[in-house]
Amino acid sequence: MEKALVHAVQNNGVASHTPRGSGSIATCEDDGNADDPPPIPSAGSSSYLTDQSVGETRLNTSYHNARHDSQEIHVQAHILPPALVAQQLDTTAEQGLTTKVATERLEKYGHNKLESSGGVTWWRILIRQISNSLTFVLAIAMILSFVTLDFIEGGVIAAVICLNIVVGFIQDFRAEQTIQSLLAMAAPMCKVIRDNGTSVTINADELVPGDVILLTVGDIVPADVRLVQSINLATDEALLTGESKPCTKTAEAVLDEVDSPIGDRINMAYSSTSVTRGRATGIAVATGMKTEIGKIAELLKDKEGGTEQGEGWTRRVARKVVFNIKSALGLIGTPLQVKLSWFALLLFALAILLAIIVFSANVWDIDDETLIYGICVAVAVIPESLIAVLTIVMAVGSKAMAKGNVVVRKMGALEAIGGVTNICSDKTGTLTQGKMLARRAFLPNGQELLVQNETGPFDPTSGEIITNGTVVSEQLVNENQQLRDFLHTISLCNLATVTPPSADSVDSPGIWKAAGEPTEIALQVMAMRVNYGKQQVLQHETLSLATEHSFDSSIKRRSVVYHTKDEKHLKVFTKGAAEVLLPLTDVSDERRKIIVEQADSMASQGLRVLCLAYRDLPSADKHNVQDRAFVERDLTFAGLVGLYDPPRVESVGAIKQCQAAGITVHMLTGDHLKTATTIAQEIGILGPNVYGSLTSSSVMVAQDFDKLSDAAIDDMKALPLVLARCSPSTKLRMLHALHRRGRYCVMTGDGTNDSPALKGADVGVAMGLNGSDVSKEAADMVLTDDNFASIVSAIREGRRLFDNIQKFLLHLLISNISQVILLLIGLAFQDRRGTSVFPLSPIEILWANLITSSFLAIGLGLEDASADVMIRQPHSLKAGVFTKELIVDKFIYGTFMGVLCLVSYVIVVFGVGDGDLGEDCNENYNESCDLAYRARGTAYAVLTVLLSVMALEAKHLTLGLFNMDPTHEHGALSIFYTIRKNKFLFWAVAVGMATPFPVIFIPVINETVFRHHPLTWEWGLVFGSLVCFVALVEAWKAVKRSRRSRTEERTRAHETFKRGEKSEESSIV
């Protein structure tokens, strides 16, 4: 076999140009979402080499010292003839390897399997839940409480820690199983030739470089293979390239470009792809992690587990230590997670400072009561319920998103997606339907057909065929012979079947189904729109199949021959590439020029163009129909048809909403430039003038982008909106370029080739229906309806969640600040022994923070999205939730609340009481503690009531409580609409207002647990504090509105002035 191939190459006699100089080689794994594979040039073309001498020159210069190096062979196998690949690997296609050599190579190269990062175990998830700064701070407070024998307080804090961990653990238990999905793809068995030509079946993991592999229909390719012989071979490479149709292969082709995209390497078959047609023999050139699928597995390894090339042992250990410390403190994750972790560390430092202040106020005479007071102040500064509230709110949000066809796999992504600035999206199956549709047609008489208004790719009852402004009907077809010949050709030279909805179908009632290659399905649907489908034509014309000449990649056409009913005639129908089919027709040179112009016009619109032809033969030629050359000559041109993968109906609206929200959408596709550009224009990513000044910046081919240095990419004014012929490495490079610009990115995709980018993106979004298992496991979110528009819902939900996090964070921190103010100033209130008396007991603080505030915070987390949520720019990633406005507000409102609690406490102790706080009233009750207990109860009641009403005020940062939703209700009565709109918050406020009564009036609980006494006239102070607090908050909001209004007026005046200056300059010019 090899000798025959070498002889054929030597006798070709076609000169070839000199190859590019050898040097450092860069591979480009293509995503290959092309609607139309590149044409296969004839011998002598500049795209392929057929001269063995050139191949030998390459071999000698590039591989002189690299025998048996499978990685080097793999890099350039597609640019070498198979004979030289076999020679380099010391094998032959006839005899294969010996068992002894195969065993030696197995030891050298290892088993043909993908390495696993170990997956995610339950203990890793548990550690991830424990590893955050706030849990660390709470753990210290818990330990100190137990040390001081305050078991109630310590037990409560322990319960909070356990709740936080359990809720987070349950949510994340099944996250990140990427490598396991890849392992499931491995082919278990394969056929190879070994030991002097014997065909044997072996385990796929025992395959080695140099093994000769036999492939047939249905096989999973077990390794990366350089084809030696192929017969009508096609493979499904959607796993690697995202390409929706099988890729035709030819062993004889020898490519010229080392960095040709995977989708263009038609002489290679890749590991984990499947054989859909034909058979082949090939030589394994790469196994295991050296395969293209292995490269993806390498990219998907845990970030902390990977090692940089050339990285030393010391640097690797140091990097892992730093990584582990950051992970333990929660400083790795989404912007919110990192911000909250830093915030927790700040609170920890503040807690220590406050404890020092307490100890200093007591002249460092630290007895048990002083230590407890210090712990009490430290606990007051920590929002203990923050993690639990955040997790619960996110869990509720993820359930709501699941109803909107978005499954959240990683809880942090729910908040993170609200802050995205850029979406990097795959095209095929994501922005488009991943199915072919016939769009345009051109008939021999110059008549043009246009398909419009189709709603389903398989539904022939939707859409219309328009010609000259008239809808094509069955009657019109019967009156037009050329149109009838066109429809006969597309329906009969076709193996696809399209079936109508079945009344018995439970899974998909009312849905048309189709089987076959996407191109043939589209043609069959087009013919069925006017009742000229294959079955209808065969029945009407009474035709029977005589023979079929299947598609051959070397000549790029397919033909069928039918007998007529009387068997006096034969009808030939042929379809194929225009450049090979037109020379076989009877059209004149002048007419051919017009047809070629039409084909070019369709191609420029991103359409895949097929040429159609037919021929009538007398029955006397029935013995010659097996002769393909005889059948496919003297054909009559029947027309051209242009097909494309149509955009999803929802994509246009979704992209408009993204643009209105300040989010830039990039299309990163393996498709050809014209197709990608056309789709991008159609859905609104690009404007109509892309072929003008926008071409260089808005649209690029990935190979050009990859050639740029990072510095050159960073110097670009704007990154490309469309990257065509894109590989996984290009997608990652695009993400890195966006990150260097401080952008926050979403990556969408459905193929395995998208997985590295999905994992590397800030938020990865996979398609649930047509997406591979690998992409789903690598993603943070999965769209169960594969609808790009669902991403808009996810972003809306993310922004709503971000706004609500600000609201409940404000509420929780106001509580902490007010408590700290009260407790610090409370140091001045001392008993008869000179010991500071708690204005609030530790349990009162924990009850306010964990019970009262938690439910109020959850209610705020369930607030609806504001009206402007999708018409404003993304929030600042630098500031995050801690904006300047929120920081100022929390101190203002916290001060209001703390001062009112303090004033109420002072009035009870000094205004009405005699100021005697008794003795030893922090831990136990005695008769001298009545005043201290009543004052403490008053401060607690004021705090609880003010926290409840503050939850209503926190619904909006600037609008007042009595006019919070002016779009629905106006005036003071709108408060009732505001209160009842959020039912959970309404009941949380009602319960919050009611909770002081049982804990203040129930015996034992009030005195022994909470350490306060029932109130009487003090309720007047509570009500008065409530009125004062609402008045102060409303006054501050009024000030904010006034300042914002003046700022907006100045901005409008400035913009008007600038427009006037420009207008004046224009008039002068």
Secondary structure as UniProt FT lines:
FT   HELIX           2..12
FT   TURN            43..44
FT   TURN            46..47
FT   HELIX           52..63
FT   TURN            64..65
FT   TURN            67..68
FT   HELIX           70..76
FT   HELIX           77..79
FT   HELIX           82..88
FT   TURN            89..90
FT   TURN            93..95
FT   HELIX           99..109
FT   HELIX           122..130
FT   HELIX           133..147
FT   TURN            148..149
FT   HELIX           151..172
FT   TURN            173..174
FT   HELIX           178..184
FT   STRAND          189..194
FT   TURN            195..197
FT   STRAND          198..203
FT   HELIX           204..206
FT   TURN            209..210
FT   STRAND          212..215
FT   TURN            217..218
FT   STRAND          224..236
FT   HELIX           238..241
FT   STRAND          247..248
FT   TURN            251..252
FT   TURN            258..259
FT   HELIX           262..264
FT   TURN            266..267
FT   STRAND          268..269
FT   TURN            271..272
FT   STRAND          274..286
FT   HELIX           288..290
FT   HELIX           292..299
FT   TURN            303..305
FT   TURN            309..310
FT   HELIX           313..328
FT   TURN            329..330
FT   HELIX           335..361
FT   TURN            362..364
FT   HELIX           368..380
FT   TURN            384..385
FT   HELIX           386..403
FT   TURN            404..405
FT   STRAND          406..408
FT   HELIX           411..416
FT   HELIX           417..419
FT   STRAND          422..425
FT   TURN            428..431
FT   STRAND          437..442
FT   TURN            444..445
FT   STRAND          448..452
FT   TURN            457..458
FT   TURN            460..461
FT   STRAND          464..467
FT   TURN            468..469
FT   STRAND          470..471
FT   HELIX           474..478
FT   HELIX           481..492
FT   STRAND          497..499
FT   TURN            503..504
FT   TURN            509..510
FT   STRAND          513..515
FT   HELIX           518..528
FT   TURN            529..531
FT   HELIX           534..541
FT   STRAND          544..552
FT   TURN            553..556
FT   STRAND          557..563
FT   TURN            565..566
FT   STRAND          569..576
FT   HELIX           578..581
FT   HELIX           582..584
FT   HELIX           589..604
FT   TURN            605..606
FT   STRAND          608..618
FT   HELIX           619..624
FT   TURN            625..626
FT   HELIX           628..631
FT   STRAND          635..644
FT   HELIX           649..660
FT   TURN            661..662
FT   STRAND          664..668
FT   HELIX           673..683
FT   TURN            688..694
FT   HELIX           695..698
FT   STRAND          699..701
FT   HELIX           702..707
FT   HELIX           710..715
FT   STRAND          722..724
FT   HELIX           728..740
FT   TURN            741..742
FT   STRAND          745..749
FT   HELIX           752..754
FT   HELIX           755..760
FT   STRAND          763..767
FT   HELIX           773..778
FT   STRAND          781..783
FT   TURN            784..785
FT   HELIX           789..825
FT   HELIX           826..828
FT   TURN            832..833
FT   HELIX           842..847
FT   HELIX           848..852
FT   HELIX           853..861
FT   TURN            867..870
FT   TURN            877..881
FT   HELIX           884..906
FT   HELIX           907..912
FT   TURN            921..923
FT   HELIX           927..929
FT   HELIX           930..953
FT   TURN            954..955
FT   TURN            961..962
FT   TURN            966..968
FT   TURN            972..973
FT   HELIX           974..981
FT   HELIX           983..994
FT   HELIX           996..1001
FT   TURN            1003..1004
FT   HELIX           1005..1009
FT   HELIX           1018..1068
//
